Amino acid sequence: MHSLSNRRGWGFWLQLGFTLLVCALLTVPMAMSMLAGLTANYFVGLKSGLTLHWVDEVLRVYSGTILLSLQIAFACLACTLVLGVPAAYALARRPGRIARLVEEMLMMPVAIPGLATALALIVTYGGVGDLRSSWLFILIGHVLFTLPFMVRAVLAVMGSIDLTTLEEGAASLGAGFLRRFATVVLPNCRSGILAGSLMVLTLSVGEFNLTWLLHTPLTKTLPVGLADSYASLRIEIGSAYTLVFFLMIVPSLILMQGLFRRGRPSV
């Protein structure tokens, strides 16, 4: 260990210091914001004492918003899994100009500003029944925005394995298409599905631009409520809202990783 430490030159320590500096720039503001949500008076600071009063206030006022955000996020995840994994499989099995064109078309919602996408949805589907006032309208926008991330993550893994050989081997043993897809394709692209699922879940929960135009007073999501709390309420409540946001999304991500690892076949 000592000889290894001696071989590390100034370049290693410079990179390490730069990495720690970037991490601090990213995490310290968020930590300070969440700490403000636990102080009795932000302008007095820690001298005013710590309290959970503001967290309780957020849970009391915005509990419906929090539940709706989780509902939309997991529904969005289900939709992108059902649509994105087969789409990635089709693109991986049929490479070519058409596949590349379809892939680029799928990326359009990411390249276009969220407000423009939301406006297009309102103009096109806003008059369809009660869809405009339903949370399903926000779900449609979230699926459009997050689907490319699922497709790209799964497609990257499928492109790194020899799907043709694996499926031909399974077919030679008598496996039909559905069985090959479920027992050969999906297990081999599990890491891509996990990466795509984590991105979809976090992007859906935190999506603001598109949701700001699609939401109604009865379909307010976490980011929209967070913006409202910072704009119209005390800064302690907005900071407590940020704390609740992290306490909600981090366990969800850890749970998803645990479920995927538990279902991973042992070698």
N, C-alpha and C positions, 0 to 999 in steps of 0.2 A: 504493500500500500504506500509506503514512504517513497520507494523508487518511482512508483507511478505518479505520485504527486510532484516529484522533482522533474519528471519529463514534461509536465504540463507547462507550456510556455505562456508568454504574456497574451498571446492571441486567445487562448482558452479563457483566461480570467477576464479579458476584455469582453468577449462574447457573453460570458456569464453575468458580468456586471450590467451589460446592456439589456440582457433578457430580464434581469431582476428589476431594472429601471422601468422597462415597458410594463411589466406586471404591476409594479407599484402605481404607475400612471393610470392603469385601467381599474385597479381594485380599490385604491385609496379613496377616490371620489365616491364610489358606490358604498364603501364601508362608512364613510362620514355621513352620507345621506341616510343610511339605515340607522346609524347611531342617533341622528337627529330625531328619528321617529320614536326613540326610547327615552328622550330627555323631556323633563317636565316643561321646560321653556328653552327653545332653541337659542334665543338671543342671550340668555344668561349662561347657557352651556351646561356642562356636567355639574356645576355647582348647584343647579336647581334640582338635581337628583334624577334618578332613572325611574321610569314608570311604563306600564303596559296600557295606560289609559288610551293613548292614541291608537294602538293596535286594536283594542276593543271597539273603539269608535269606528275604525275602518271596517271591521267585521260586522258591526251592527248596521252600518249604512250601505256597504257595498257587497254584502254577502251574495246577493242575487247576481251581481256583476261577475264575481269570482266564479260562481258555479256555471254561469253561462259561458265564460271564457274557456273553462275546462271542457264543457260539453262541446263547444265548437271545435276546440283543438283536437280532441279525440275522434270526433266525427270526421274532421278533416284528415286525420291520420288514416282512418279506415278507408276513406275514399281514395286517397293517394296510393294506398297499398293495393286496393282492388284495381285501380286504373294504371298506376305507375309500373308495377312489377311486370304485368303482361306486356305493357308497351315497351319496356326496356328489353324484354325477351324477344319481342318481334323485331326490334331494331338490331339486336345482336345477331339474330339468326338470318336477317336479310340485309347485310351491309351493302352500301352503294350510295349513289347520288340521291335517290329518293329517301333513303333512311336518313342521310345527313340533312336533307331539306326538312323532313318531319322533325328531326331533333332541334334544328334551329327555330322552327315554328313554335315548338313547345317552350323555347326560351323567351319568346316574345313578351309574356307577362312580366318577366323579370326586367327586361330592358325598358319597357314602357313605364312611366311614372304611375304609382299606385292610384293617384287621383284620376288620371286619365282612364285607367282600367275600370275604376268604380263608376265614373261618369258613363262609360260605354255600357256597363251592366244596367245602370239606371235607365238609360235611354232605350235599351233593347228589351229588358225584362221587367222594368219597374211597374208597368201597367198590367202584368199578368196576375190576376186575382189579388190575393193578400200577400203575395211573395215579398213585396217591398217592405212590409211591416213585420216579416218573420225573420227569425235568426237564420233560416235556411238561405236567405239572400246573402248574408255575410259569409256563410259556409261556402257558397258558390265562388265568391271572390277569393277566399282563402285557398280553396282547392286549385283555382287557376294560378295563384301566385306560388304555391308550394309544390305543385306537381313536378315542375322541371327539376327541383332538387332531388326528389325521389328517383326520377328517371335517370338522372345523371349518376347518382350514387350507385344504383343497381347496375346500370350499364357499364360503369367502369370496372366493376368486379366481373361481370359476365364477359367483358372483353379480355380479361386476363386469364381466363380458363378456356380449355378446349371443350366447349359445350357439344360440338358435333360428335366427337369421339365418345364422350360420356353417354350421350343419348343413344348412339348407335350400339354401344355395349349393353345398355339397359334394354333396348329394343330387341337385341339378339337373344335376350333371356325371356322374351315374351311380354315385356311391359308396354302397355298402351301409352298414348300421349299424356293423359291426365296423371297416370301413375309416374311416368318419367318426370313430369313437371313437378309433382309433389315430393318425390323421393330422391330426385337427382338434381334438378335445377335449383329449387329453393334452398336445400341445405348448402349447396356450394356457393350461393350468393348471399348467405346469411349476414356476413359482415356489411355488405352494401345495403341490405334492407335495414339493418340496425342504424347505420350512419344516416340513411335517408329518413328513417323514422325520427331520430333525434333532431335533425334539422327541421323537419315538418312540424314537430310538436312545438319546438321553441319559436320558430318563425310565426306559427299561427297564434300562439299565446301573446307574442310581443308585437304583432302586426298593427300598425297605427294608421299610416297614410290612407290605405284603401278602406279600412274599417271606419275611419272618421267620416267618410262620405256615405257609406252604406248603412251606418247604424241609425236607429231611431231612439227616442227617449226610453223605450221599453226594451231595446236590444243593445244596451251599452256594454262594451267589453272592458277588460282590465286596462289596456293602454289608454282608452278614451276616458275611463274613470280616473286614471292617474293624472291625465292632463287637466281634467276638470278640478281635481282636488288641489293641484298646485296653483291653478289659476284663481280659484274662488274660495278656498279654505285656508286654514293655517298651514304653514310649511311643515309643522310636525305631523299633520295628518297625511300630507303628500309623501313625506319620508316614511311614515309607518306603512303607507300603501306600497312603497317600494320594498320594504322589508317583507310584507305579506306576499308580494309577487315572487321574491326569491325563495321564500319558504314553501311556496306552492310548486314552483317549476323544478327546483333542484331535486326534491324527493321523487318526482315523476320521472325525471331522467335516470336517476339511480335505479328505480324500480324497473324501468324498461331494459336497462343494461343487464340487470340481474335476471330478468325473465329470458332474455336472449342467451345469456351464458348458461343458464340452467337447461335450456332446450338444446344446447349444442351437443352434437353426438360425440361421445368419447372415442379417442383414437386408441 
